[in-house]
């Protein structure tokens, strides 16, 4: 595997694995963890330029469907839900391709570049080349399906990189720090460019010219991300880094293996419940129509609201570093639980605050604006800590599966998670469009400057905070049942190190015979 490893000279006696609080110390003494250089972690984190640029663009798919292809609001929600279900199904299927792509140049760079080329072409077709040119629902659906295939290939491959970078329990959360920083800063920057720079240039409303400009800008940003990620991952993208252990060393992946992973990997089950419940809330709140409800109608100033979000976000990056230190000290499970509880408290306080003020005053400098930004700062910071722990936790689960079954199958673990995650979160667009239909938006989309009302306010609160609170409750319940705490993870790394040491000794013995 990557880097240099040192293993303990003597194997442990049966039943002699470290227990309880002694596990971490024993694991550290027995195993010299591999580490990545900081610049390599940063370049990997630049995957946010790919994922977040595409994510920001596809969030406007409902507008493209309505404006460019004449599809009604209700039908848009159905289409986006169905295509996301397709997206979910394609994720685990990529694991079979991932398992069989083995070249002298590795597999990660090849799959990321191929996936990006497909999704970029589909998105430009969806938002520009075919939009507002007389095409209808069939063209839109075909382009969306092609986009899903490309996105799956690029995104799922990128998710398999973190466990290759490092297995150091203190450095893994730092991978999450850089990933979280980029995942928050990139969409914030894109949002400022989109809503503060581009939107006013095209009349202040969503129209075809605006969507075309955003599409080309976001695709250019994602191209930069592809270049940076490929540079960062080059030292790790080698065939020898994707091998299984022991008797499974030369086995190819089969469907039954994926079923077994989901059935027998309990930490993965808990992670799926926690992350998927949070994701559906996050994706619903990030829909462009929901952003318009809060920023463009309740606050009444899309551009200023975007800037305020940035002001509340940038300082909260400090929380990501604090969260990583906390996760490195107490483990990713404990970090997830602690910061999730903080998220719930701040979200409830935020709703109460917005309910007792005139939300339009947030757009004018004063006490309400300052308090609003402070709430954003604390809530975004707590969310960053949860995200940081989640990134490291997924790598832990991949190593847990390597220890449990002998298979190094990062694409299976991430693909199985994504299958369930996307099946659940596929309803985000349908939830958003369905909810706004309940308050009167049945044939047109919400536009900045539309009149506010009590029912619009409470629907906005539900879509932005209510769903999130429900998701966090699910997270706390799932984490109570998850056995993979810090001590258990130290034992996992110890067993993997011993198995690899034994394999190396066996190989040397065979060569000497």
PyMOL commands that set and color helices and strands:
alter all, ss='L'
color gray80, all
select helices_A, chain A and resi 22-30+38-45+47-58+61-69+73-100+108-129+137-159+162-165+169-201+208-236+239-242+246-248+255-264+266-286+288-298+302-314+317-330+332-356+359-363+367-405+410-425+428-438+454-480+486-512
alter helices_A, ss='H'
color red, helices_A
deselect
rebuild
show_as cartoon
